[in-house]
Amino acid sequence: MSPTFLHQAKVNEGIKVSRINMDEENFSVEPGSLDLVISSLSLHWVNDLPGCFRNINKSLKQDGVFLAAIFGTDTLYELRSSLQLAELERDGGISAHISPFAHIRDIGSLLTRANFTMLTIDTDEIVMGYPSIFELMWDLKGMAENNATRNRKVGSQIHLNQSL
């Protein structure tokens, strides 16, 4: 989804490369035409993940590689917990403030269902500290990571005190 990053990627001489920038939601290339498909931190926005995985698998040549990095289910766990506690205290209930992320075991099942074989699924836990929630929100906004939940609660929002 980032043509700038796509064109900045360096390629060694002698390797034939075609750079295709496309939305995973509409992944469509000639079947069996790709050696490698890479997706970096964007699959959590796909509405039809099983369909996307099927299309990627169809596009790969035999022994082709699909390499992806996605946010897992515990991403932003501390932020999610803090917002839920604050909303529970304030409103007596909770709603989703962060879009849901897939469980790793579900990703493995979806890939298997899409006819991928020889799966390797690895997880890394990276904990980052922020001086306050404002710097975290600044980074999330800069990454265009907003809550895309369709039926999210909009009327009651938690207002953060800038003096924290």
N, C-alpha and C positions, 0 to 999 in steps of 0.2 A: 504494500500500500504506500510505500515511500520511494518514488522514483529517484529522489536525490541520493538516498542511501544505496539504492540498486546500482546507480551509475558510478558511485564511489568505490564499489567493491573491485579490488584488484584481481587481475587474471594473469596467470603465468603464460608466457609465450608457448605456442604450440597446442594450447587447449582451446577447442572451439566452444564458444559460449554464446548463448542467446539469452538475453535478459528480458523476461516477460513480467510486467507489472500488471497484476489483475486482482480483482476482488474475489476472495475465496468463495463468496456467496454465489458467484457466477463462473466458477472454475470450468473452463471449457477449452480444451486443446485436442489435437488429433490423438486418438488412442494409440498407446505404445510409442509415443514420440519423444518422451523425456527420459533422461538418465537420472536426473536429480530434481527434487522439488523441495524448496526450503520455505518455511514459514516461521517468522519470528514475532512472537507475542501479539498475534492478531486473531488467532482461531477462537478465542473466547467471545468474539463478537458475532460469530457465525450462527445463524438461526437453525440451519439444517446441517449439523455436524456430521451425521451419518452419510448424508448425500454428498457432502464436500469430500469426505474420506473416500467414498466410492469413486468419485470423479478423479481424484488424485491418483488412486490406484490404477484406474483405467488408463490414465495418461502415461504411466511409467512403462518403460521397456522392461523386459524380463530381467530380473536382478537389479532393477532400478531402486533408488534410495529416496525415501521421504524422511526429511529431517525437520523437526518442529520443536519450538520452545513455546510453552503455554503457561499461563498462570494457573496454579493448582488451587484446590479447595481452601487451603489455609492462608491464601494470600490476603493480606491486610486484616489478619485475624484480630490483632490488638485494636485496630481502628473500629472494626465491626463490633467488637465486644464493648468498647467504650461508648459508641453511639447507641447501642442497644440499652446499656445500663442507664445512660442519661435520659433516653426517651421513656424508658420504663418508669423512672423516678418522676419525670415531668408529666407524662400523659397516661401512665398506667398500662401501656402496651408498647409493642415494638413493630416496626416496619422495616423493609429492606432499604438501606441507604447505599449499599454496595451491590453491584450486579453479581449474580451467583457465578461461581467458578466450578468446573467439572472435577469430580474425584478422579484420581489417577487410575483406579481400577476400572472406572467407567470408560476412560479413554482407551485402555487396553481392550475392553470388550467391543467398543465401537470399531477399533482398527481391525480386530479379528473378524467382525461382522462384515467389514468392507473388503475382506479377502487379503488383508496384509498377512504376511508370514514372517517368521524370524524376527519377532518384535523385541526391541530393547527399549524399556521405559525406565528412565532414571529420574530421580528427584534430587533437588538441591534446596536446602533451606538457607535463605540469606536474610539475616536480621539487620535492619538499618535503624539507626536512632535519629530522631529529629528533636530539635530544641522545643518545639511546640507543634500543635496540630496545623498551624498556619503554613509552615514550611512544607509539611507533608501534602497539604491540599494544593499548594503552589506546584509541587512536582507532579502530582496526579493531573492537575489541569494542564500542565505543560506536555504531558504524555497523551492528552486527549482521552483520559480514562475517566469518563463520567458514568453515572448510574443510568443505564439504558433500560431498566425494568419498566415495562409498559404500565402496569397498574400500581406504581409506587404511590405512597401517601405524599401529597404535596401541601396540604393545608397546614399541618403542624410541623414546623421545622425547628431544629435545635439551633439556637442562636449562640454563637461563641463570643465570649467576652475577650476583647482584644488585649485587656490588661493582664491576661494569664501569664 
